[in-house]
Amino acid sequence: MYKEKRLPRSEFVPLRGLQYHVQVWGEPAGPANNLPPLVLVHGWMDVAASYQFMVDALSSDFMLGRTIIAPDWRGFGKTSSAHAGARPDSYWFPDYLADLDFLLDHYAGGQPIDLVGHSMGGNIAMVYAGVRPERLRRLVNLEGFGLPASKPAQAPGRYAKWMDELKSLRRGEMSLKSYDSVAGVASRLMKTNPRLSADKADWLANHWAAPDEGGQWHILGEQAHKVTSANLYRADETLQIYRRIAAPVLAVEASDDSLGLWYKGQYTLVEYHERLRLIASCRVAVVADAGHMLHHDQPEALALLLEEFLA
């Protein structure tokens, strides 16, 4: 199994009625740690531990005097999803923004931070950077492409789909698959990402899932995350937010065209790059021989990009 080079410590922070699980590498903020905190936010159906390989690949010089903070988003990993004793049956994008805002209050106070977000986390980071531009020094977006533009005519169908899926969730029809062993979880991870080595898959499986009393392994993600959002993705609103991003942005893509694989021409890299042109300072970098989980596929190459950009 993969062996960590830098062991994180786990902390639980009370945020907005939830107990937020946060992984922290490096020493606590203080006189010896005067660099901006580096905050890593993960994607959909992922966990904070997913960044371990990239953190291990960072150089000792880069880590000197730096704190790295990675939360499990609400309803993922070890972060509680229950509020006032009840679990949600929907998740709302604005909640991630508020959670991040409260998290930065706790760990950074008024100090600007460096922010890295992958996939859903990249989308959150981009919107947050335009809403709270004063809180970011640098931003790295790992395959957080946003979504295809929607049309108002889609709204009635979207609301209906949301309500139908809530009922399906209640009937137990949207459950996440369970596995007989941790090896089964690792096999699933390697099937999803053929570039993932067996040692890393075994390590990730122990952080991505956990066993119940009967020995069945379950993904550490709430089933309600599968429910379609009731709200349409408003590209016009998002682009106005992009215009307000003040921090320099590094938009990192994998050499595999994720958008082409997902949307089959409905939304393309060309359109995504057009959106990025609205940002005052933004450059694009491509990681070779990598898919969407580029922090698993090429952690060393990604770490080098981060070090150069954040230096």
C-alpha positions as CSV (number, residue, x, y, z in Angstrom):
1,M,0.0,0.0,0.0
2,Y,1.1,3.6,-0.6
3,K,3.0,5.1,2.3
4,E,2.4,8.8,3.1
5,K,5.5,11.1,3.2
6,R,3.7,13.8,5.1
7,L,1.1,12.7,7.7
8,P,-1.8,15.1,8.2
9,R,-3.6,15.7,11.4
10,S,-7.4,15.5,11.6
11,E,-9.4,18.4,13.1
12,F,-13.1,18.9,13.6
13,V,-14.3,22.4,13.3
14,P,-17.9,23.5,14.2
15,L,-19.2,25.3,11.1
16,R,-22.8,26.3,10.6
17,G,-24.2,23.6,12.8
18,L,-22.0,20.9,11.3
19,Q,-18.8,19.3,12.5
20,Y,-16.5,19.9,9.6
21,H,-13.6,17.4,9.2
22,V,-10.4,19.1,8.1
23,Q,-7.0,17.6,7.2
24,V,-4.0,19.8,8.0
25,W,-0.4,19.4,6.9
26,G,2.4,21.5,8.3
27,E,2.5,23.5,11.5
28,P,-0.3,25.7,12.9
29,A,-0.2,29.3,11.9
30,G,2.2,31.4,13.9
31,P,5.6,33.2,13.7
32,A,7.2,30.2,12.0
33,N,4.3,29.9,9.5
34,N,4.0,33.3,7.9
35,L,3.1,32.2,4.3
36,P,-0.5,32.3,3.1
37,P,-2.4,29.2,4.1
38,L,-2.9,26.8,1.1
39,V,-6.5,25.5,1.1
40,L,-7.3,22.4,-1.0
41,V,-11.0,21.7,-1.8
42,H,-12.1,18.4,-3.4
43,G,-14.6,17.4,-6.0
44,W,-17.9,15.6,-6.1
45,M,-17.9,12.1,-4.4
46,D,-14.3,12.7,-3.3
47,V,-12.6,13.5,0.0
48,A,-9.9,15.7,1.4
49,A,-7.5,12.8,1.6
50,S,-7.5,12.6,-2.2
51,Y,-4.9,15.3,-2.2
52,Q,-2.3,13.3,-0.2
53,F,-0.3,12.2,-3.3
54,M,0.1,15.8,-4.5
55,V,1.0,17.1,-1.0
56,D,3.6,14.4,-0.7
57,A,5.1,15.5,-4.0
58,L,5.6,19.1,-2.9
59,S,9.2,20.1,-2.1
60,S,10.5,20.6,1.4
61,D,11.4,24.2,0.5
62,F,7.8,24.9,-0.6
63,M,6.4,23.4,2.6
64,L,8.7,25.4,4.9
65,G,6.6,27.8,6.8
66,R,3.4,26.8,5.1
67,T,0.1,25.3,6.4
68,I,-2.1,23.2,4.1
69,I,-5.7,22.8,4.9
70,A,-8.2,20.4,3.2
71,P,-11.8,20.0,4.3
72,D,-14.2,17.3,3.6
73,W,-17.2,19.1,2.1
74,R,-20.6,18.7,3.9
75,G,-21.9,15.2,3.4
76,F,-18.6,13.8,2.2
77,G,-15.8,12.0,4.1
78,K,-16.0,12.5,7.9
79,T,-17.9,15.8,7.8
80,S,-21.3,15.5,9.4
81,S,-24.2,16.0,7.1
82,A,-26.9,16.1,9.8
83,H,-28.2,19.4,10.9
84,A,-30.4,19.6,14.0
85,G,-30.6,15.8,13.9
86,A,-31.9,15.5,10.4
87,R,-30.0,14.6,7.2
88,P,-30.7,16.7,4.1
89,D,-32.3,15.3,1.0
90,S,-30.8,17.9,-1.2
91,Y,-27.5,19.8,-1.4
92,W,-27.2,23.4,-2.5
93,F,-24.3,25.1,-4.2
94,P,-24.4,28.3,-2.1
95,D,-23.9,26.3,1.0
96,Y,-20.4,25.3,-0.1
97,L,-19.5,29.0,-0.6
98,A,-20.7,29.8,2.9
99,D,-18.9,26.8,4.4
100,L,-15.7,27.9,2.8
101,D,-16.2,31.5,4.0
102,F,-16.6,30.3,7.6
103,L,-13.7,27.9,7.3
104,L,-11.4,30.7,6.3
105,D,-12.6,32.8,9.2
106,H,-11.5,30.0,11.4
107,Y,-8.1,29.2,9.8
108,A,-7.0,32.4,8.1
109,G,-8.9,35.3,9.8
110,G,-8.3,38.3,7.5
111,Q,-5.2,36.8,5.8
112,P,-5.5,36.2,2.0
113,I,-5.1,32.6,1.1
114,D,-4.0,30.4,-1.8
115,L,-6.9,28.2,-3.0
116,V,-6.8,25.0,-5.0
117,G,-10.0,23.4,-6.1
118,H,-10.6,20.2,-8.2
119,S,-13.7,19.6,-10.3
120,M,-16.8,20.6,-8.2
121,G,-14.3,22.2,-5.8
122,G,-12.8,24.1,-8.7
123,N,-16.2,25.5,-9.6
124,I,-16.8,26.5,-6.0
125,A,-13.3,28.1,-5.8
126,M,-13.9,30.2,-9.0
127,V,-17.3,31.5,-7.8
128,Y,-15.9,32.2,-4.3
129,A,-13.0,34.1,-5.8
130,G,-15.4,36.5,-7.6
131,V,-17.7,36.9,-4.6
132,R,-14.9,37.4,-2.0
133,P,-12.0,38.7,-4.2
134,E,-10.2,40.2,-1.2
135,R,-9.7,36.8,0.5
136,L,-7.6,35.2,-2.2
137,R,-3.9,35.7,-3.1
138,R,-3.7,33.0,-5.8
139,L,-6.2,30.5,-7.3
140,V,-5.6,27.2,-9.0
141,N,-8.6,25.6,-10.7
142,L,-8.1,21.9,-11.5
143,E,-10.7,20.9,-14.2
144,G,-13.5,23.0,-12.6
145,F,-15.1,23.8,-16.0
146,G,-18.5,24.9,-14.9
147,L,-21.5,23.5,-16.8
148,P,-23.1,24.1,-20.2
149,A,-25.3,27.2,-20.3
150,S,-28.9,26.6,-19.5
151,K,-32.1,28.1,-20.9
152,P,-35.1,29.5,-18.9
153,A,-37.4,27.0,-20.8
154,Q,-35.6,24.2,-18.9
155,A,-36.8,25.4,-15.5
156,P,-40.2,23.6,-15.3
157,G,-38.7,20.3,-16.2
158,R,-35.8,20.8,-13.8
159,Y,-38.1,21.5,-10.8
160,A,-40.2,18.4,-11.7
161,K,-37.1,16.2,-12.0
162,W,-35.8,17.5,-8.6
163,M,-39.1,16.6,-6.9
164,D,-39.3,13.2,-8.6
165,E,-35.7,12.4,-7.5
166,L,-36.5,13.4,-3.9
167,K,-39.2,10.8,-3.9
168,S,-36.9,8.2,-5.4
169,L,-34.4,9.0,-2.7
170,R,-37.0,8.4,0.0
171,R,-37.9,5.1,-1.6
172,G,-34.3,3.9,-1.5
173,E,-34.0,3.9,-5.3
174,M,-30.9,6.2,-5.3
175,S,-28.6,4.3,-3.0
176,L,-24.9,4.2,-3.5
177,K,-23.3,0.8,-4.2
178,S,-21.7,-1.0,-1.3
179,Y,-18.7,-3.4,-1.5
180,D,-17.9,-6.7,0.2
181,S,-14.3,-5.6,1.0
182,V,-11.9,-2.7,0.8
183,A,-10.3,-4.6,-2.2
184,G,-13.6,-4.2,-4.0
185,V,-13.5,-0.5,-3.4
186,A,-10.0,-0.3,-4.7
187,S,-11.0,-2.2,-7.8
188,R,-13.8,0.2,-8.4
189,L,-11.4,3.1,-8.2
190,M,-9.0,1.5,-10.7
191,K,-11.9,0.7,-13.1
192,T,-13.0,4.4,-13.0
193,N,-9.4,5.6,-13.4
194,P,-7.2,3.1,-15.3
195,R,-4.1,5.2,-14.6
196,L,-4.5,4.7,-10.8
197,S,-1.8,2.3,-9.5
198,A,-2.8,-0.6,-7.2
199,D,-0.9,0.8,-4.2
200,K,-2.6,4.2,-4.5
201,A,-6.0,2.6,-5.0
202,D,-5.6,0.5,-1.9
203,W,-4.7,3.6,0.1
204,L,-7.5,5.7,-1.3
205,A,-10.1,3.0,-0.7
206,N,-9.5,3.2,3.0
207,H,-10.2,6.9,3.0
208,W,-12.9,7.0,0.3
209,A,-15.1,4.3,2.0
210,A,-15.6,2.7,5.4
211,P,-17.1,-0.6,6.7
212,D,-20.4,-1.0,8.6
213,E,-20.9,-3.4,11.4
214,G,-21.7,-6.2,9.0
215,G,-18.4,-5.7,7.1
216,Q,-19.9,-4.0,4.0
217,W,-17.9,-1.1,2.7
218,H,-19.8,2.1,1.9
219,I,-18.6,5.2,0.0
220,L,-18.3,8.2,2.4
221,G,-20.7,10.3,0.5
222,E,-24.4,11.0,1.2
223,Q,-26.9,9.5,-1.3
224,A,-28.6,12.9,-1.5
225,H,-25.7,14.3,-3.5
226,K,-27.1,12.3,-6.4
227,V,-30.3,14.4,-6.5
228,T,-30.3,16.9,-9.4
229,S,-30.2,20.5,-8.3
230,A,-33.6,22.3,-8.5
231,N,-31.8,25.4,-9.8
232,L,-30.5,25.7,-13.4
233,Y,-26.8,26.6,-13.9
234,R,-26.9,30.2,-14.9
235,A,-23.8,30.8,-17.1
236,D,-24.5,34.5,-17.4
237,E,-24.4,35.0,-13.7
238,T,-21.3,32.9,-13.3
239,L,-19.5,35.0,-16.0
240,Q,-20.3,38.2,-14.2
241,I,-18.7,36.7,-11.1
242,Y,-15.6,35.7,-13.1
243,R,-15.2,39.3,-14.1
244,R,-14.7,40.2,-10.4
245,I,-11.9,37.7,-9.7
246,A,-8.9,39.7,-8.7
247,A,-6.4,37.0,-7.9
248,P,-4.2,35.5,-10.6
249,V,-5.6,32.2,-11.8
250,L,-4.0,29.1,-13.0
251,A,-6.5,26.9,-14.8
252,V,-5.1,23.3,-15.1
253,E,-6.4,20.8,-17.5
254,A,-5.6,17.1,-18.1
255,S,-4.5,16.0,-21.5
256,D,-7.6,13.8,-21.7
257,D,-10.4,16.1,-22.8
258,S,-12.9,15.6,-20.0
259,L,-15.4,18.0,-21.5
260,G,-15.4,16.1,-24.8
261,L,-15.9,12.8,-22.9
262,W,-18.8,14.2,-20.8
263,Y,-20.7,16.5,-23.1
264,K,-20.1,15.2,-26.6
265,G,-19.9,18.7,-28.1
266,Q,-22.7,20.3,-25.9
267,Y,-20.0,22.2,-24.0
268,T,-16.4,22.3,-25.2
269,L,-12.9,23.4,-24.1
270,V,-13.1,26.3,-26.6
271,E,-16.2,27.6,-24.8
272,Y,-14.5,27.1,-21.4
273,H,-11.4,29.1,-22.6
274,E,-13.7,31.9,-23.8
275,R,-15.1,32.1,-20.3
276,L,-11.6,32.3,-18.8
277,R,-10.8,35.3,-20.9
278,L,-13.1,37.3,-18.7
279,I,-10.7,36.9,-15.8
280,A,-8.1,39.7,-15.4
281,S,-5.1,37.4,-15.0
282,C,-5.5,33.8,-16.0
283,R,-3.3,31.3,-17.7
284,V,-4.0,27.7,-18.8
285,A,-1.6,24.7,-18.2
286,V,-2.1,21.1,-19.4
287,V,-0.8,18.1,-17.5
288,A,0.2,15.3,-19.9
289,D,-0.8,11.7,-19.6
290,A,-3.6,12.5,-17.1
291,G,-7.4,12.2,-16.9
292,H,-9.9,14.1,-14.8
293,M,-8.2,12.9,-11.5
294,L,-5.0,14.5,-12.5
295,H,-3.9,14.9,-8.8
296,H,-3.9,11.1,-8.7
297,D,-2.4,10.5,-12.2
298,Q,0.5,13.0,-12.2
299,P,0.9,14.4,-8.6
300,E,4.6,15.3,-9.2
301,A,3.9,17.3,-12.4
302,L,0.9,19.0,-10.7
303,A,3.0,19.8,-7.6
304,L,5.6,21.4,-9.7
305,L,3.0,23.6,-11.4
306,L,1.6,24.7,-8.1
307,E,5.0,25.5,-6.7
308,E,5.9,27.7,-9.7
309,F,2.6,29.5,-9.6
310,L,2.4,30.1,-5.9
311,A,6.0,31.0,-5.3
